[in-house]
Amino acid sequence: MLVDHASTPELRHLVHAFRKAEFIDRQGYEADDIRVEDGGEYDSADHDATMHIVSFREDRIVGCLRLVPTTRRYLLEMFPSLTRSVDYRNGNVWDISRLGTGGEERLGEKILCACFELAQNRGIEALVTFTTDARRDVLRGIGLEVEQLGAEQVVSGRDDEFWTAVGLRMRVNDHQHKALQTYIRDDRTFWPELSR
């Protein structure tokens, strides 16, 4: 399901409540830009141009991914060292972030597949994001063509854990979409309503 500024306030609240449970409570995200309001997680990349792809099981959200056009405030621009300070402000390049699955196996890839389908249908040429070096390697292993944008950066997490962050760009095309479809063993789509 696609959730955007035109969706009901109740649905948007469910998305942000899921994000709080996933990113603050479960994963321990901390940043100056993150705030909790009315039980939901928000940051400066949440505005009227922001969209989420959301996966439901029965009546509850089990996964989501945020999409933001780079013509507006987006998450990767807050980490210039990960992008060699390149400005990606372009209506054909979108930032993806807040991919959360509650730990459910392969749900992230299913949501990412829906994201590539949506991006193709809307004429988006590339997606940019930041993630871990391990996730970058998984994406490459799936068969995605992933371009690393800048140097790796070690980031501290909860309980003195460290991980390596990387900025990535992925072109949106049939090859990328088919690589994800093959990986999750589905030859069509997960959310046909995104094809509109």
N, C-alpha and C positions, 0 to 999 in steps of 0.2 A: 504494500500500500504506500502511496505517496502522500506525505504530510507536508503542507506548506502554509504560508501566511493566511491563505483563504480557508484552511481547514478550521473545524470548530475549535474554540478555546479548550474544550475538554480533551480533545484528541491531542492538541499541541501540549497540554499539561502532562498527559500520559507519556509522551515522548521524553519530555524533560525530567519527569520522575524516574523513568527507566534509566536515563543517562546518569542521574545522581546515584541510583543504586549500583549501576555498572561501573562508572568511572571514579566516583568519590568513595563509595562504601566498599565495593569489591576490589577495585584496582588501586585505590589510594591516591588518585590524582590530586596534586596540589600545584597551584600557580596563582600569581597575583591577579590574573585576568578572570579566574573562575569564581563564580558566586552562586550561592544557593538562595533561591527565592521560592516561597510557597511549596517547598518540598521538591523542587526541580533544580537541575544544574544548567547554568548559562555561562556564556562568555561573550566577548565583543564580536564574535563571528555569527552570533544569533541576531538576525534582523529580518526585515520583511522580504529579502531575496533568498533566505535560507530555506532549503527543502530537506526532508529526511525520507529515506526509504526505510520502511518499518515492516518487520515480520511479526505476525501475531500467531499465537497458538491459543485457540478458543478465544477468550476475551482478554488475554494479557499479552503485552509486548515481550518478545523473547530476543529481539535483535533490532539494531538500527544502524544507519550510516547517514552522516550529514553531508550535503552538497551545497557549496557556496560559489557563486560566480566570482571570479577574481577581479571583477570590476568594482566589487565592494570589499569590505573588511573580511579577510579570510585567515585561517589559522597558520598556514605555512609562512606567510609574510612576517609573522612574529618571530621567526627563526632565520634571520638573514644568513647566518653562517652555514646553514644547511643548503642554501641555494646559490652560493657565490654572489649573493646580493642582487641576483637577477630579479627584475620586477615582472611578474607574470600577469599584470593587469591587462586582460584581454577577454572579451566576451565569449571567445571560443575555448577558453581554458577555465576549468572549474577545480576548486579545491575539495577534496574529500577528507573527512575526519570523523571522529566519534563513531568508529565502527565497533560496535559492542555486541556480543553474542551470549553473555552469561556463561561462557565456556563451552557452549554447545558445538560439537564437532561439525565441521564443514559448513555451518550456517554463515560464517563470514564470507566464504567463497560464493555461496548462493546469493547473498545480498550484493556482493561485488559484481556478480554476473548481472543481476537486475540493474545495477548502477550503469554498467557498460551498455546495456540495452537502452536504458533511458537516455544516456548521453548520445548514443548513435541516433536515436529518434529525434533528438533536439539539435543535432548538428554540432555538438561539442567535439572539438578536435583532440583535446588532451585533458587528462586529470593529473593534478599535482597533490602531493600529500607528504606527511612525514610519518615515519614508522620506525620499527627496529630493524637492525641489520638482519636478524633472523627472519622476520616477516618478508623483507626484501628477497632473501634467498628462497623462501617458500614460493613467492610470486614468480620468480624466475624458474623454479622447478616445475611449476604448473605449465610453463610455456609462455608466460607473458613477457613482452619486451619492456623492460623497466630500465629507465635511465636515472642513474644517481646524479643529483644536481650539484652537490658540494661535498665538503669533507664530512666524515663521520664525527659525531660529537657524543662524548660520554655524558650521560644524564643520571643523576641520583634519584632514586625512588624511595618508596616506603621501606622502613626497616633496614636502612643502609644497603639496599639493593642498588645495583648499577646496571644500566643497559645502554646500548649504543644506538643513537638516533641517526636517521638518514633522511634526506629530502629526496623525493622521487617524482619522476614524470612518466606517465604512461599514455601513449597515443591511443585514441579511441578508433578502432577499426574492426572489421570482421574477424581478422586473425585473433585479436585479443579476446573478443567475445566468445569465439569458438573454442579457444583454449580453456576458458573457464567452464563452458558448457561440457566439454569433454571431461574435464577433471571431476565435475560433480555428476557426470553421467546422465545428463538430460539433454535432449536434442532440440528443445524449444526454449521456453521461458518459465520463470517461476511466478511472475505476476503479470498475466496478459494485459491487465488494465494499464500498465505502464506504456504499452505500445501506442496509446492514443496520441 
